[in-house]
Amino acid sequence: GNIAGFPMTRTMRRLAAAAFLALLVSSTQGAQLVREFRGTNNGTTPTFTVEAPWILDWRLDGDYDQLVALEVTLVEAKTGRHVGQVLQTKRKGNGVRLFKQGGTYQLRVSGSLARWTLKIQQLTPEEAELYSPR
């Protein structure tokens, strides 16, 4: 699509989708908070169980613009199996990541000069539809 006659790049589409998603989540009554984790250090969160669909709503802040970093990996709690890296950023900001598989998980967090907040939120299938690219 275009915005004011300018073609949108893939990054712009992603940013627009992320902005829409953040707006959707903040205005959604149905998104139910399952767990919230906050910290400044590295480590593994306590276990949480969630059904599909669900989202990871993340926020990264810090005292320095250049040096902050955050990496989050999803781990299957019972087996310790690495499911995948779900977030890697070197900029302050926030975003949302949609998951279509439930389970019992932990998040392995590695931060550098960062204050982070990670919220696990349960969605209804109808809410998840609004996230999904058509």
Protein Blocks (a to p, Z undefined) as FASTA:
>chain_A
ZZehiacdfklmmmmmmmmmmmmmmmpmklccfbdcddfbdcdddddddddddddddddd
dfbfklgccddddddfklopafbdfbdcfbecddddddfbdcddddddddehiacddddd
dddfklmmmmpcZZ
